[in-house]
Amino acid sequence: MTTTNTTAATTNNTAINSSSKNVNQDPGSYFIDVARQYSSPVGGETELEPTELNTVKGSGGFLVVSIDKLSVKYTSVNLHGHDVGVIQADRPAPEKRLVYYFEIYVKNAGDKGQIAIGFSNHTFKMRRQPGWEANSYGYHGDDGNLYRGPGTGEAFGPTFTTNDTVGAGINYTSQEFFFTKNGALVRAVSKDMKGLLFPTVAVHSQNEEIEVNFGKKPFAFDLKEYERQETMKQQMKVDKISLPPIVSYGLVRSYLLHNGYEETLNAFDVASRSTIPPIYIAQENGSGEQDIAYALAQRKALRQLIRNGEIDSALSKLREWYPQIVQDEKSATCFLLHSQKFIELVRAGALEEAVHHGRIELAKFFKLPGFDDLVQDCVALLAYEKPHQCSAGYLLEESQREIVADAVNAMILLTGPNVKDAQSCMRSHLERLLRQLTVCCLERRSLNGGQGEAFHLHGALKLNSGKRAKCSHL
């Protein structure tokens, strides 16, 4: 049984922001907001990346840039320290990610091999090597030293010369610069520069020539493996945190109870009976174990019907068991159910029936505030031969069924005799904890100047499931 789809959905940033507007928001309206999130893909944040060298700002008197703006050659004679052929990328390194990285290939080390790679900010003087001025870092090929601002270099790594490939990267999680040579990591060093940073390269003696790779070609360094290892380092830190079994078991048990997963709950209780003492879920915000166990069998049955796409049967059961929930035909819960019926008809290819259903049921919501965009997305499914691939295709995902099931589950809990607020019906203790985790991750990123990737539960779950699968084969 998959029980994580909407847990992940309701912990992203939009859900946190939307639900905080009204702590006693109607559960149906809350899940309308959750459904709306899926119209925008959840994942990495889009940023423009460097693609070529900035020929406008470079020290053009000492170098020649190729037509594709990815190669530079030193054509002058090096007379002093200000005769550097230095150039930045056309854009700063993107920040909303775990790592940024680029490489250079040394076609010719020239007379002295005074080639450098690194990063600098927008105030950097474009007549000096990266690392020779403030607000810049540079790994230099002639001596293997790292330079970071005014002063002498420090021993860092091997020298590099003709036919070598050298890379420079930023690890936003650890707040470090790192450098590579011929596909191997050289070293990492603490990053004490703030703000936007531009990939920067320099040549400084006659006939030096390099090619820059911003990712259009495969890197010599295995960046994916590096990212995987860095992610695992963070996971290992989490794994070392000791948590009393009764706490984790209590969170899982309350989640199963809250969402009506009766069979899984029974199996969980049997499995944990010999190792964990009886778990009682303490009352919080007026909601205790008795409250979230309310109508467990009915909630289980309705969830299964909705997950199977049997919306008519679910509506019939609701009218029989909880008529008050569907009494208002223009409520958010009724919209979710009727729109899901429309979606199921489209899924089955029953387009004429879908049109008929839409004219009768969805038309009621077309001009009502808060429904227009979702009604339009539903109707848009009719316009495509392959609706899964259109912009409204998210409606055909299994996660949408889960959202409707969660909304109905919350509305039933709200009818319980001891419920004091709607908030306790919308999310389990585990889901609230995950939402708090997301907020903490966002706060941590803000302390790093907004640098680093956001927390996405789907990605974390994928990583952990992959780790478990790997361990099971050892």
C-alpha positions as CSV (number, residue, x, y, z in Angstrom):
1,M,0.0,0.0,0.0
2,T,1.4,3.4,-0.9
3,T,0.7,6.0,1.8
4,T,3.2,8.7,1.0
5,N,1.8,10.5,-2.0
6,T,0.0,13.4,-0.4
7,T,2.2,13.4,2.7
8,A,4.9,14.6,0.2
9,A,2.5,16.9,-1.6
10,T,1.3,18.7,1.5
11,T,4.8,19.4,2.9
12,N,6.0,21.5,0.1
13,N,6.4,25.3,0.3
14,T,3.0,26.2,-1.3
15,A,1.1,24.0,1.1
16,I,2.8,25.6,4.1
17,N,2.1,29.1,2.8
18,S,-1.5,28.5,1.8
19,S,-2.5,26.7,5.0
20,S,-1.0,29.3,7.2
21,K,-3.4,31.9,6.0
22,N,-6.2,30.4,8.1
23,V,-5.5,27.8,10.8
24,N,-9.1,26.8,10.9
25,Q,-9.5,26.7,7.1
26,D,-12.3,24.4,5.9
27,P,-10.6,21.0,5.0
28,G,-12.2,20.9,1.6
29,S,-10.8,24.3,0.7
30,Y,-7.4,23.2,2.1
31,F,-7.3,20.2,-0.2
32,I,-8.4,22.4,-3.1
33,D,-5.2,24.3,-2.5
34,V,-3.2,21.1,-2.4
35,A,-4.7,20.0,-5.7
36,R,-3.8,23.4,-7.2
37,Q,-0.1,22.8,-6.4
38,Y,0.2,20.0,-8.9
39,S,-0.4,22.4,-11.8
40,S,3.2,23.4,-11.2
41,P,5.8,20.7,-11.2
42,V,7.4,20.0,-7.8
43,G,11.2,19.8,-8.0
44,G,14.3,21.8,-8.5
45,E,14.0,25.5,-8.9
46,T,14.7,26.8,-12.4
47,E,17.7,29.1,-12.8
48,L,19.6,30.4,-15.8
49,E,23.0,28.8,-16.1
50,P,26.2,30.0,-17.6
51,T,26.5,28.9,-21.2
52,E,29.4,30.8,-22.7
53,L,32.1,33.4,-21.9
54,N,31.3,37.1,-21.4
55,T,33.2,38.8,-24.2
56,V,32.0,42.2,-23.3
57,K,33.6,42.3,-19.8
58,G,36.8,40.2,-20.4
59,S,40.3,41.7,-20.7
60,G,40.1,41.6,-24.5
61,G,43.6,43.2,-25.1
62,F,45.4,40.0,-24.0
63,L,43.3,37.2,-25.3
64,V,41.2,36.0,-28.3
65,V,37.9,34.3,-27.7
66,S,36.6,31.8,-30.2
67,I,33.4,32.4,-32.2
68,D,31.4,29.9,-30.0
69,K,32.7,31.9,-26.9
70,L,34.0,28.7,-25.3
71,S,37.7,28.9,-26.0
72,V,40.4,31.5,-25.1
73,K,44.0,32.0,-26.2
74,Y,46.6,34.4,-24.8
75,T,48.0,36.3,-27.8
76,S,50.1,39.0,-26.0
77,V,53.5,38.9,-24.3
78,N,53.4,38.7,-20.5
79,L,55.3,41.7,-19.1
80,H,53.8,42.2,-15.7
81,G,51.0,41.0,-13.3
82,H,48.3,43.2,-14.9
83,D,48.7,41.6,-18.4
84,V,46.3,38.8,-17.5
85,G,43.8,37.5,-20.0
86,V,40.9,36.9,-17.6
87,I,37.3,36.4,-18.5
88,Q,34.1,35.4,-16.6
89,A,31.1,33.4,-17.7
90,D,28.0,35.2,-19.1
91,R,26.0,34.4,-16.0
92,P,26.7,33.7,-12.3
93,A,26.7,30.2,-11.0
94,P,23.1,29.1,-10.2
95,E,22.6,28.8,-6.4
96,K,19.3,26.9,-5.8
97,R,21.0,23.5,-5.9
98,L,23.4,21.1,-4.1
99,V,26.4,21.7,-6.4
100,Y,27.5,23.9,-9.3
101,Y,30.5,22.8,-11.5
102,F,32.3,23.6,-14.7
103,E,35.6,22.5,-16.4
104,I,38.4,23.6,-18.6
105,Y,40.6,21.6,-21.0
106,V,44.1,22.9,-21.4
107,K,44.9,22.7,-25.2
108,N,48.2,24.4,-24.8
109,A,50.0,25.4,-21.6
110,G,52.0,28.0,-23.5
111,D,55.3,29.4,-22.4
112,K,54.7,29.4,-18.6
113,G,51.5,27.5,-17.9
114,Q,50.0,30.3,-15.9
115,I,46.5,29.2,-16.3
116,A,43.9,29.6,-13.6
117,I,40.3,28.5,-12.9
118,G,38.0,29.6,-10.1
119,F,35.2,32.1,-9.2
120,S,34.9,35.8,-8.7
121,N,32.1,38.3,-8.1
122,H,30.9,41.3,-10.2
123,T,33.4,43.7,-8.6
124,F,36.4,41.7,-9.6
125,K,39.1,43.6,-11.6
126,M,39.3,42.0,-15.0
127,R,43.1,42.5,-15.4
128,R,44.2,40.1,-12.6
129,Q,44.4,36.4,-12.0
130,P,41.4,35.0,-10.0
131,G,42.6,34.8,-6.4
132,W,45.0,37.8,-6.7
133,E,42.2,40.2,-5.9
134,A,39.5,40.4,-3.2
135,N,36.3,38.6,-3.9
136,S,37.9,35.8,-6.0
137,Y,39.3,32.3,-5.7
138,G,41.7,30.6,-8.2
139,Y,43.5,27.3,-8.6
140,H,46.6,28.0,-10.6
141,G,48.3,25.5,-13.0
142,D,52.0,26.7,-12.8
143,D,52.4,26.1,-9.1
144,G,49.3,24.1,-8.0
145,N,48.6,26.8,-5.4
146,L,45.2,28.1,-4.4
147,Y,44.8,31.9,-4.2
148,R,42.0,33.5,-2.4
149,G,42.2,37.3,-2.3
150,P,45.3,39.5,-1.9
151,G,48.4,37.7,-0.6
152,T,50.5,34.7,-1.4
153,G,49.1,31.4,-2.6
154,E,48.9,28.3,-0.4
155,A,49.9,24.8,-1.4
156,F,46.8,23.1,-2.6
157,G,47.1,20.4,-5.3
158,P,49.1,19.2,-8.3
159,T,50.1,21.5,-11.2
160,F,48.3,21.2,-14.5
161,T,49.4,21.6,-18.1
162,T,48.7,20.7,-21.7
163,N,46.0,18.0,-22.1
164,D,44.8,18.2,-18.5
165,T,41.2,18.8,-17.7
166,V,40.6,20.9,-14.5
167,G,37.3,21.6,-12.8
168,A,35.9,24.1,-10.3
169,G,32.7,23.8,-8.3
170,I,30.7,25.1,-5.4
171,N,29.1,22.8,-2.8
172,Y,26.3,24.9,-1.4
173,T,25.4,22.5,1.3
174,S,28.9,22.4,2.9
175,Q,29.6,26.0,1.7
176,E,32.9,24.9,0.1
177,F,34.7,25.4,-3.2
178,F,36.2,22.2,-4.7
179,F,38.5,21.6,-7.6
180,T,39.3,18.5,-9.7
181,K,42.0,17.4,-12.1
182,N,41.4,14.8,-14.8
183,G,38.3,13.5,-13.2
184,A,39.6,13.2,-9.7
185,L,38.8,15.4,-6.7
186,V,41.8,17.5,-5.7
187,R,40.5,19.2,-2.5
188,A,37.8,21.3,-1.1
189,V,38.2,24.6,0.8
190,S,35.8,26.7,2.9
191,K,33.8,29.3,0.9
192,D,33.8,32.7,2.6
193,M,32.5,34.7,-0.3
194,K,28.9,35.8,-0.3
195,G,26.6,36.8,-3.2
196,L,26.5,35.7,-6.8
197,L,29.8,34.2,-8.2
198,F,30.9,33.9,-11.8
199,P,32.9,31.0,-13.2
200,T,36.2,32.7,-14.0
201,V,39.3,31.5,-16.1
202,A,42.6,33.2,-16.9
203,V,45.6,32.7,-19.3
204,H,48.8,34.7,-18.7
205,S,51.6,33.6,-21.0
206,Q,52.0,33.4,-24.8
207,N,50.1,30.7,-26.6
208,E,48.2,29.5,-23.6
209,E,44.9,28.2,-24.8
210,I,41.9,26.6,-23.0
211,E,38.4,25.3,-23.8
212,V,35.6,25.8,-21.3
213,N,32.8,23.3,-20.7
214,F,29.7,24.6,-18.9
215,G,28.0,21.2,-19.2
216,K,27.2,21.0,-22.9
217,K,29.6,18.0,-23.1
218,P,30.1,15.3,-20.5
219,F,32.5,16.2,-17.7
220,A,35.7,14.3,-17.0
221,F,34.6,14.4,-13.3
222,D,31.7,12.2,-12.3
223,L,29.5,15.0,-10.9
224,K,26.4,12.7,-10.3
225,E,28.5,10.4,-8.1
226,Y,29.9,13.4,-6.2
227,E,26.4,14.7,-5.6
228,R,25.2,11.3,-4.5
229,Q,28.0,11.0,-2.0
230,E,27.4,14.5,-0.7
231,T,23.7,13.7,-0.2
232,M,24.6,10.4,1.6
233,K,26.9,12.4,3.9
234,Q,23.9,14.5,5.0
235,Q,21.7,11.3,5.3
236,M,24.4,9.7,7.5
237,K,24.2,12.7,9.9
238,V,20.5,12.2,10.1
239,D,20.8,8.5,10.7
240,K,23.1,9.1,13.7
241,I,20.4,11.0,15.5
242,S,19.0,8.7,18.2
243,L,15.2,8.6,18.4
244,P,13.4,6.4,21.0
245,P,11.4,3.7,19.2
246,I,8.2,4.6,21.0
247,V,8.3,8.0,19.4
248,S,8.8,6.9,15.8
249,Y,6.3,4.1,16.3
250,G,3.8,6.5,17.7
251,L,4.1,8.8,14.7
252,V,3.6,6.0,12.3
253,R,0.7,4.6,14.2
254,S,-1.1,8.0,14.4
255,Y,-0.5,8.5,10.6
256,L,-2.2,5.1,9.9
257,L,-5.1,5.9,12.2
258,H,-5.6,9.4,10.9
259,N,-5.7,8.3,7.2
260,G,-7.9,5.2,7.8
261,Y,-5.3,2.6,6.8
262,E,-7.0,0.0,9.0
263,E,-5.4,-3.2,7.7
264,T,-1.9,-1.7,7.7
265,L,-2.6,-0.4,11.2
266,N,-3.6,-3.9,12.5
267,A,-0.5,-5.5,10.9
268,F,1.7,-2.8,12.4
269,D,0.3,-3.4,15.8
270,V,0.9,-7.1,15.6
271,A,4.5,-6.6,14.3
272,S,5.4,-4.2,17.1
273,R,3.7,-5.9,20.0
274,S,6.7,-7.9,21.0
275,T,9.2,-4.9,20.9
276,I,7.2,-1.8,21.7
277,P,5.0,-1.2,24.7
278,P,1.4,-0.2,24.0
279,I,1.3,3.2,22.3
280,Y,-1.2,5.8,23.3
281,I,-1.4,8.9,21.2
282,A,-1.5,11.9,23.6
283,Q,-4.2,14.5,23.1
284,E,-3.0,17.5,21.2
285,N,-5.0,20.5,20.1
286,G,-8.1,18.7,21.3
287,S,-7.3,15.6,19.2
288,G,-6.4,12.3,20.8
289,E,-6.3,8.7,19.7
290,Q,-10.0,8.2,20.2
291,D,-10.7,11.1,17.9
292,I,-8.5,10.0,15.0
293,A,-9.8,6.4,15.4
294,Y,-13.3,7.8,14.8
295,A,-15.2,6.0,11.9
296,L,-12.1,4.1,11.0
297,A,-13.9,1.4,9.0
298,Q,-16.0,3.9,7.0
299,R,-13.0,6.0,6.2
300,K,-11.1,3.0,5.1
301,A,-13.9,1.9,2.8
302,L,-14.3,5.4,1.2
303,R,-10.6,5.8,0.7
304,Q,-10.4,2.5,-1.1
305,L,-13.3,3.4,-3.4
306,I,-11.8,6.7,-4.3
307,R,-8.3,5.3,-4.9
308,N,-9.9,2.7,-7.2
309,G,-11.7,5.6,-9.1
310,E,-15.1,4.4,-8.0
311,I,-16.5,7.9,-7.3
312,D,-20.2,7.2,-7.8
313,S,-19.9,4.4,-5.1
314,A,-18.1,6.8,-2.8
315,L,-20.7,9.5,-3.3
316,S,-23.4,6.9,-2.6
317,K,-21.8,5.8,0.7
318,L,-21.3,9.4,1.8
319,R,-25.0,10.2,1.2
320,E,-25.8,7.1,3.3
321,W,-23.3,7.6,6.1
322,Y,-22.5,11.3,6.2
323,P,-25.1,13.2,4.2
324,Q,-24.1,16.5,5.8
325,I,-20.7,16.4,4.0
326,V,-22.3,16.4,0.5
327,Q,-25.4,18.4,1.4
328,D,-24.0,21.6,0.0
329,E,-23.6,20.8,-3.7
330,K,-21.2,23.8,-4.2
331,S,-18.8,22.9,-1.4
332,A,-15.1,22.3,-2.0
333,T,-15.5,18.6,-1.1
334,C,-18.3,18.2,-3.6
335,F,-16.2,19.9,-6.2
336,L,-13.3,17.5,-5.6
337,L,-15.5,14.5,-5.9
338,H,-17.3,15.6,-9.1
339,S,-14.1,16.8,-10.7
340,Q,-12.6,13.4,-9.9
341,K,-15.6,11.7,-11.5
342,F,-14.9,13.8,-14.6
343,I,-11.2,12.9,-14.6
344,E,-12.0,9.2,-14.2
345,L,-14.3,9.3,-17.3
346,V,-11.6,11.0,-19.3
347,R,-9.1,8.3,-18.1
348,A,-11.5,5.6,-19.3
349,G,-12.0,7.3,-22.7
350,A,-15.7,8.0,-22.0
351,L,-15.4,11.5,-23.4
352,E,-19.1,12.0,-24.2
353,E,-20.1,11.0,-20.7
354,A,-17.4,13.3,-19.3
355,V,-18.8,16.2,-21.3
356,H,-22.3,15.4,-20.0
357,H,-21.1,15.2,-16.4
358,G,-19.2,18.4,-16.8
359,R,-22.2,20.3,-18.0
360,I,-24.3,19.2,-15.1
361,E,-21.8,19.2,-12.2
362,L,-18.7,21.1,-13.0
363,A,-20.7,24.0,-14.6
364,K,-21.9,24.9,-11.1
365,F,-18.4,25.9,-10.1
366,F,-17.2,27.7,-13.2
367,K,-17.7,31.2,-12.0
368,L,-17.3,30.6,-8.3
369,P,-14.2,32.1,-6.7
370,G,-11.5,29.6,-6.0
371,F,-12.6,27.0,-8.6
372,D,-12.1,28.6,-12.0
373,D,-8.6,27.4,-12.7
374,L,-9.2,23.8,-11.7
375,V,-12.4,23.6,-13.7
376,Q,-10.5,24.9,-16.7
377,D,-7.7,22.3,-16.2
378,C,-10.3,19.6,-16.0
379,V,-12.0,20.7,-19.2
380,A,-8.6,21.1,-21.0
381,L,-8.2,17.3,-20.7
382,L,-10.8,16.9,-23.4
383,A,-8.7,18.8,-26.0
384,Y,-5.8,16.4,-26.2
385,E,-5.4,13.0,-27.8
386,K,-2.9,12.1,-25.0
387,P,-4.2,14.1,-22.0
388,H,-1.5,12.6,-19.8
389,Q,1.1,14.7,-21.7
390,C,-0.7,18.0,-21.6
391,S,-0.2,20.8,-19.0
392,A,-3.3,19.5,-17.1
393,G,-2.1,15.9,-17.2
394,Y,-1.2,16.1,-13.5
395,L,-5.0,15.6,-12.8
396,L,-4.6,12.0,-14.1
397,E,-1.9,11.1,-11.6
398,E,-2.7,8.8,-8.8
399,S,-1.9,11.6,-6.4
400,Q,-5.1,13.4,-7.3
401,R,-7.1,10.5,-6.2
402,E,-5.2,10.6,-2.9
403,I,-6.0,14.3,-2.5
404,V,-9.8,13.6,-2.9
405,A,-9.5,10.7,-0.5
406,D,-7.7,12.8,2.1
407,A,-10.3,15.6,1.8
408,V,-13.2,13.1,2.4
409,N,-11.2,11.6,5.3
410,A,-10.7,15.0,6.9
411,M,-14.4,15.9,6.5
412,I,-15.5,12.7,8.2
413,L,-13.1,13.3,11.1
414,L,-14.5,16.8,11.4
415,T,-17.9,15.2,12.2
416,G,-16.5,13.5,15.2
417,P,-18.2,14.3,18.6
418,N,-15.1,15.6,20.3
419,V,-13.4,17.6,17.5
420,K,-12.6,21.2,18.5
421,D,-10.8,22.5,15.3
422,A,-10.5,21.7,11.7
423,Q,-6.7,21.8,11.7
424,S,-6.4,18.5,13.6
425,C,-8.5,16.8,11.0
426,M,-6.4,17.9,8.0
427,R,-3.0,16.5,8.9
428,S,-1.6,13.7,11.1
429,H,1.2,14.3,13.6
430,L,3.7,12.9,11.1
431,E,2.6,15.3,8.3
432,R,2.9,18.3,10.7
433,L,6.4,17.2,11.6
434,L,7.4,16.9,7.9
435,R,6.0,20.4,7.3
436,Q,8.1,21.7,10.2
437,L,11.1,20.0,8.7
438,T,10.5,21.7,5.4
439,V,10.3,25.1,7.1
440,C,13.6,24.4,9.0
441,C,15.4,23.5,5.8
442,L,14.2,26.7,4.2
443,E,15.4,28.7,7.2
444,R,18.8,27.0,7.0
445,R,19.0,27.9,3.4
446,S,18.1,31.5,4.1
447,L,21.0,31.6,6.6
448,N,23.3,30.7,3.6
449,G,22.1,33.6,1.6
450,G,19.4,31.6,-0.1
451,Q,22.0,29.2,-1.5
452,G,21.5,25.4,-1.7
453,E,18.6,23.2,-2.8
454,A,15.2,23.2,-1.1
455,F,13.9,20.2,0.8
456,H,11.6,18.0,-1.3
457,L,10.1,15.0,0.4
458,H,9.8,13.0,-2.8
459,G,13.5,13.2,-3.4
460,A,14.3,12.2,0.2
461,L,12.0,9.2,0.0
462,K,13.5,8.1,-3.3
463,L,17.0,8.3,-1.8
464,N,16.0,6.2,1.2
465,S,14.2,3.6,-0.8
466,G,17.2,3.3,-3.1
467,K,19.5,2.9,-0.1
468,R,17.2,0.2,1.4
469,A,17.1,-1.6,-2.0
470,K,20.9,-1.5,-2.2
471,C,21.3,-2.9,1.4
472,S,18.9,-5.7,0.7
473,H,21.1,-7.0,-2.1
474,L,24.3,-7.0,0.1
